[in-house]
Amino acid sequence: MRYIDKYRMHSAAHAINVKFLKDCYADDIHTPLPSPASSKSSYEDFKKPKYRDSVSGWKNLLLEEQKSEGHPRCCYCMRRLNPTASKINYEHIIPRSLSGAEGQEQYAYYSSHAPALHDHVIMADEFEKKSFASTNDIEGEDKMPHITALSNLVVACNGTRDTFNTIGCCCNGNRKDNKILPIMLMEQACTKVKYDQNGILYISCNDGTLSQIIDELNSDTFKEIRSVWYHLSRVSKDISNALSMPMKERIEWFKSAYSTTNFATLKTEVRRYSGFGEKDNADTYWKLLLAYDWFYYYPGYAKQRAKA
Ligand SMILES: [Zn+2]
């Protein structure tokens, strides 16, 4: 996990949000359609290709916000997101179904932790109470309804790994409407989220609301992958074209990362991530490993290179 900066591209995000709302209020300035407070139809409309999928649409914007080391990454597990695949989930940080007193209470929690939610987002039922004289008045609104506010939306992978039939995890919307500390919108994420040499994730500011997500992100496969990266990170390498790296080079990399002269002595849970010995050179594990190449650059791991 890492901090997602919702300020960097805010003016573009705000313009998309305003354009959508202006369309909703265009026919009848007093009766927007859909109502910005309708948790279902407002969001469904906002997902239409003309708002989401164009070159300047909000899908690209969210992916750009979550770009790190050259690729957009899942807000939870840091896996590369494939923008052309349908395998991405959009997630509301403040759950979209919230409203009323409960909504206010939860808004106070989220906005006290995440400045971008405080500065750019209002509960949709509160927004709906506003009245405008013309659609141009909407441009003066700084805070967008939480159901469609792009500051309240993040992108996750769908939790299933390409080649493994895994059950869903937090990346797959398993969280539902549970309250979570909005860690990915908090600058502290840079220092409070840590991974150790065994690939275990720790979040030191967890107030209890992140425990389930932390558990899911500490499944065996995740831990294995990150632990392999912890080791591979010791070796300085240009990994931008690692997908086509010859097997010989991969094996040398693993050997030097694990300080051994004999590749065969490495544990299966390590060795298999090189892709060695796979039927038809399928590279299943190699591809899986590389989907998480963010961990090569994760400062807690990369600092080993500086020392070496
Ligand atoms: Zn993920």
Residues whose N, C-alpha, C, O or C-beta is under 5 A from the ligand:
A	BS01	ZN	C74 Y76 C77 M78 R79 C157 C171
